[in-house]
Amino acid sequence: MKKQKKVIHNFKTRKRNNVLYMICRNSIVDKNYNLSKYLEKHPRCDKWCKVGTDVAAILCSTCVNKTVEAPNIRGGYKSSGRIRGWQFMKEFVHKDGTVFFKGVEQPDLKGTLPVTIPKPEKKKLSKSEKADLRDAILAQMVLVRGKLKVATFKKDIKAGNIKMRKLDRELKRV
C-alpha cells in the first residue's frame, strides 16, 4: 500500500501591526474538511481571524456557530412555593398543612400545626439613601462633640460618651 500524500492548504495570511491574520478555512473547497450541510445553505466565508505563527488553518467563529447545534438551555430555577431556607428550619409548616422537621416531611403530623409565617425581608438602602443617613449621623456626632466640650459635670460627659459610641456603631453599620 502506498501512503497518500497529505494535502496542505496554504491559506492566505496578512500581517498588520506585527499581528498575523489568516482567512477562514471555509473560503476554499476543502475535501478533507466536510461542511456539506453548511455549504448548501451558506456562501463561502471571507472573514479574517487573528492567529499565531504556527497555525496551518483556521475556522472562524461564525462558521463554527453555523455548523454546531444551538445549546439546549433549560428553564432555570423554579420555586417550590415554600419560603427561602425552609429545609434548614427546625420546624416548617407549608400552606397546605404539610409539616417538615429539618427538611424531612412528617406525614403523620399533616394539618396539626399552624402555618409558618415568614419574617419580612429587610429593605436594603440605596447608595444615595446610605449617603444621606451617613451625613445625618455625622451631623449628630458634631452636635454631641460640641456638647462634650462644654460639659463640666461627670454625668454629662458620661452621657455624651455613650451617645458618641452609639452613633459610631451606627456609622459603622451603614
Residue pairs with C-beta under 8 A, 6 or more apart in sequence:
7 31
7 32
8 56
9 25
9 28
9 30
9 56
9 57
11 22
11 23
11 25
11 27
11 28
11 56
11 57
11 58
12 22
12 23
12 27
13 20
13 21
13 22
13 23
13 51
14 20
14 21
14 22
14 48
15 21
19 50
20 50
20 51
20 52
20 53
20 55
21 48
21 49
21 50
21 51
22 48
22 49
22 51
22 55
22 57
22 58
23 46
23 47
23 48
23 49
24 45
24 46
24 47
24 48
24 49
24 58
24 59
24 60
24 63
25 33
25 57
25 58
25 59
25 63
26 35
26 38
26 39
26 44
26 45
26 59
26 60
26 63
27 44
27 45
27 46
28 44
33 59
35 63
35 67
37 67
38 63
38 66
38 67
42 66
45 60
45 62
45 63
47 60
47 62
47 63
49 58
49 60
49 61
51 58
81 94
81 95
82 92
82 94
83 92
83 116
83 118
84 118
86 92
86 94
86 100
86 103
86 116
87 100
87 102
87 103
88 102
88 103
89 100
89 102
89 116
90 101
90 102
91 99
91 100
91 101
91 113
91 116
92 99
92 100
92 103
92 116
93 99
93 100
93 113
93 114
93 115
93 116
94 100
94 115
94 116
95 115
97 110
97 111
97 112
97 113
97 115
98 105
98 107
98 110
99 105
99 106
99 109
99 110
99 112
99 113
100 106
125 133
125 174
130 174
133 174
134 171
134 174
137 167
137 170
137 171
137 174
138 171
140 167
141 164
141 167
141 168
141 171
144 160
144 163
144 164
144 167
145 164
147 156
147 160
148 157
148 160
148 161
148 164
151 157
151 160
